[in-house]
Amino acid sequence: MEDSKHIQKEKELENLESLFDKVLDNLGGERDRQGLENTPLRVAKSMQFLTQGYDEDPCAIIRSAMFDEEYSQMVLVKDIEVYSLCEHHMLPFFGKAHVAYIPNGRIVGLSKIPRIVDVFARRLQVQERLTNQIKDCIQETLNPVGVAVVIEAQHMCMQMRGVQKQNSVTTTSAFHGEFLKETTRQEFVNLISAKLH
């Protein structure tokens, strides 16, 4: 199984390298420059890395570290670094994710929350879907009393091209269960805004 997966990845890499070689040819410029000699292969490897989330199961990551625990207050992991590619222009967007849940008899190992953020982020994305996918994965797998996700990101498709607004930040949010209540949501917002560390 691992051998066939490796062979498939090598074939994918060869195909991507060939495609990016054609892209460089079509862009013009000095193709005989030393710095461009291995660029198609480097870009192909980079794209494989940046989209490796398609090969991972985020729900399995959560299931691998769930523990019975009678803790019923909010658990928050904030300032999780997010790096993704916009599916419209394949340009980066990046920022911070804040993820909270209220346990319902089970908790998850804290490192698994940033891991699932990475899995969903390492796919061609839009920020709105990314926010919902993180929320839905935690809700479906852990079945907590509530889940909250907020992502704040800068989009290079807005900053480098198009409207070219360098200081714009996009914020998306998704709430479920107890976080639909104003008091719980406000506690979450206060905690992600506070400088406690």
C-alpha positions as CSV (number, residue, x, y, z in Angstrom):
1,M,0.0,0.0,0.0
2,E,2.8,2.4,1.0
3,D,4.7,1.5,-2.2
4,S,1.8,2.3,-4.5
5,K,1.1,5.5,-2.7
6,H,4.8,6.5,-3.1
7,I,4.7,5.6,-6.8
8,Q,1.6,7.7,-7.2
9,K,3.2,10.7,-5.5
10,E,6.3,10.4,-7.7
11,K,4.1,10.3,-10.8
12,E,2.2,13.3,-9.6
13,L,5.4,15.1,-9.0
14,E,6.6,14.4,-12.5
15,N,3.3,15.6,-14.0
16,L,3.4,18.8,-11.9
17,E,7.0,19.5,-12.9
18,S,6.2,19.1,-16.6
19,L,3.2,21.5,-16.2
20,F,5.2,24.2,-14.3
21,D,7.9,23.9,-17.0
22,K,5.2,24.8,-19.6
23,V,4.0,27.6,-17.4
24,L,7.5,29.2,-17.3
25,D,7.8,28.8,-21.1
26,N,4.5,30.6,-21.5
27,L,5.5,33.4,-19.1
28,G,8.5,34.3,-21.2
29,G,11.6,35.8,-19.6
30,E,15.1,34.3,-19.6
31,R,14.5,30.6,-19.3
32,D,18.3,29.9,-19.6
33,R,19.0,31.6,-16.3
34,Q,20.7,29.4,-13.8
35,G,18.2,30.3,-11.1
36,L,15.3,28.9,-13.2
37,E,17.0,25.6,-14.1
38,N,15.2,23.6,-11.3
39,T,12.3,25.9,-10.6
40,P,9.6,23.6,-12.1
41,L,10.7,20.8,-9.8
42,R,10.9,23.1,-6.8
43,V,7.4,24.5,-7.5
44,A,6.0,21.0,-8.0
45,K,7.4,19.9,-4.6
46,S,6.1,23.1,-3.0
47,M,2.6,22.5,-4.4
48,Q,2.6,18.9,-3.1
49,F,3.5,20.2,0.4
50,L,1.0,23.0,0.4
51,T,-1.9,20.7,-0.7
52,Q,-1.0,17.6,1.4
53,G,-4.1,18.1,3.5
54,Y,-6.1,16.2,0.8
55,D,-4.2,13.0,1.9
56,E,-5.0,13.3,5.6
57,D,-8.2,12.6,7.6
58,P,-8.7,15.4,10.2
59,C,-11.4,13.4,12.1
60,A,-9.0,10.5,12.5
61,I,-6.5,12.9,14.0
62,I,-9.1,13.9,16.7
63,R,-10.2,10.3,17.3
64,S,-6.5,9.3,17.9
65,A,-6.4,11.4,21.1
66,M,-9.8,11.6,22.7
67,F,-10.0,11.1,26.5
68,D,-12.9,10.8,28.9
69,E,-12.8,13.8,31.2
70,E,-15.5,15.6,33.3
71,Y,-14.4,19.1,32.4
72,S,-17.3,21.3,31.3
73,Q,-15.7,24.8,30.8
74,M,-14.4,26.3,27.6
75,V,-11.2,25.0,26.1
76,L,-9.5,27.5,23.8
77,V,-6.5,27.3,21.6
78,K,-5.9,30.7,20.1
79,D,-3.4,32.3,17.7
80,I,-2.9,29.1,15.7
81,E,-0.9,30.1,12.6
82,V,-2.8,29.5,9.3
83,Y,-1.2,29.3,5.9
84,S,-3.4,28.3,2.9
85,L,-3.8,28.8,-0.8
86,C,-6.8,30.7,-2.2
87,E,-8.6,28.4,-4.7
88,H,-9.5,31.3,-7.0
89,H,-6.0,32.5,-7.7
90,M,-3.8,29.9,-5.9
91,L,-2.1,32.8,-4.0
92,P,-1.5,32.5,-0.2
93,F,-3.7,33.7,2.6
94,F,-2.4,33.6,6.1
95,G,-3.2,34.6,9.6
96,K,-4.5,33.2,12.9
97,A,-7.2,30.8,13.9
98,H,-8.9,30.7,17.3
99,V,-10.7,27.5,18.2
100,A,-12.7,26.7,21.3
101,Y,-15.0,24.0,22.4
102,I,-17.0,23.1,25.6
103,P,-16.5,19.4,26.4
104,N,-19.4,17.0,26.8
105,G,-17.5,14.3,28.8
106,R,-14.6,14.0,26.4
107,I,-11.6,16.2,25.6
108,V,-9.0,16.0,22.8
109,G,-5.2,16.3,23.1
110,L,-4.5,20.0,22.6
111,S,-2.0,19.5,19.8
112,K,-4.7,17.9,17.7
113,I,-6.5,21.2,17.3
114,P,-3.7,23.0,15.4
115,R,-3.2,19.7,13.5
116,I,-6.7,19.7,12.0
117,V,-6.4,23.4,11.2
118,D,-3.3,22.6,9.2
119,V,-5.0,19.6,7.4
120,F,-7.9,21.8,6.2
121,A,-5.6,24.8,5.4
122,R,-3.3,22.6,3.3
123,R,-5.9,22.3,0.6
124,L,-7.1,24.8,-2.0
125,Q,-9.4,26.9,0.1
126,V,-11.7,29.8,0.7
127,Q,-11.5,31.2,4.2
128,E,-15.3,30.8,4.8
129,R,-15.2,27.0,4.0
130,L,-12.0,26.5,6.1
131,T,-13.7,28.1,9.1
132,N,-16.8,25.8,8.8
133,Q,-14.7,22.7,8.1
134,I,-12.8,23.1,11.4
135,K,-16.0,23.6,13.3
136,D,-17.8,20.7,11.7
137,C,-14.9,18.3,12.2
138,I,-14.7,19.0,15.9
139,Q,-18.5,18.9,16.3
140,E,-18.9,15.6,14.5
141,T,-16.0,13.8,16.1
142,L,-15.9,15.1,19.6
143,N,-19.6,15.9,20.0
144,P,-19.0,18.8,22.5
145,V,-21.6,21.1,24.0
146,G,-20.4,23.8,21.6
147,V,-17.7,24.8,19.1
148,A,-16.4,28.3,18.1
149,V,-13.9,29.1,15.3
150,V,-12.7,32.5,14.3
151,I,-10.0,33.1,11.6
152,E,-8.4,36.4,10.8
153,A,-6.3,36.4,7.6
154,Q,-4.6,38.5,5.0
155,H,-5.1,37.5,1.4
156,M,-2.4,38.0,-1.2
157,C,-5.0,37.9,-4.0
158,M,-6.3,41.2,-2.5
159,Q,-2.8,42.7,-1.6
160,M,-0.6,41.8,-4.6
161,R,-3.2,42.0,-7.3
162,G,-6.8,43.2,-7.9
163,V,-7.7,45.9,-5.4
164,Q,-4.2,45.9,-3.9
165,K,-5.3,46.8,-0.3
166,Q,-2.3,46.0,1.8
167,N,-3.8,46.5,5.2
168,S,-7.0,44.6,4.8
169,V,-7.8,41.7,7.1
170,T,-10.7,39.2,6.6
171,T,-12.4,37.8,9.7
172,T,-14.7,34.7,9.5
173,S,-16.5,33.0,12.3
174,A,-18.5,29.8,12.9
175,F,-20.4,28.9,16.1
176,H,-22.3,25.8,17.2
177,G,-24.3,24.8,20.3
178,E,-23.6,26.9,23.4
179,F,-21.6,29.4,21.4
180,L,-24.8,30.5,19.7
181,K,-25.7,32.1,23.1
182,E,-24.6,35.7,23.4
183,T,-23.0,35.3,26.8
184,T,-20.8,32.3,25.8
185,R,-19.9,33.9,22.5
186,Q,-18.9,37.1,24.3
187,E,-16.7,35.1,26.7
188,F,-14.9,33.5,23.7
189,V,-14.4,36.9,22.0
190,N,-13.1,38.4,25.2
191,L,-10.6,35.6,25.7
192,I,-9.3,35.7,22.1
193,S,-8.9,39.5,22.4
194,A,-7.2,39.4,25.8
195,K,-3.4,39.4,26.2
196,L,-3.2,36.8,29.0
197,H,0.3,35.5,28.2
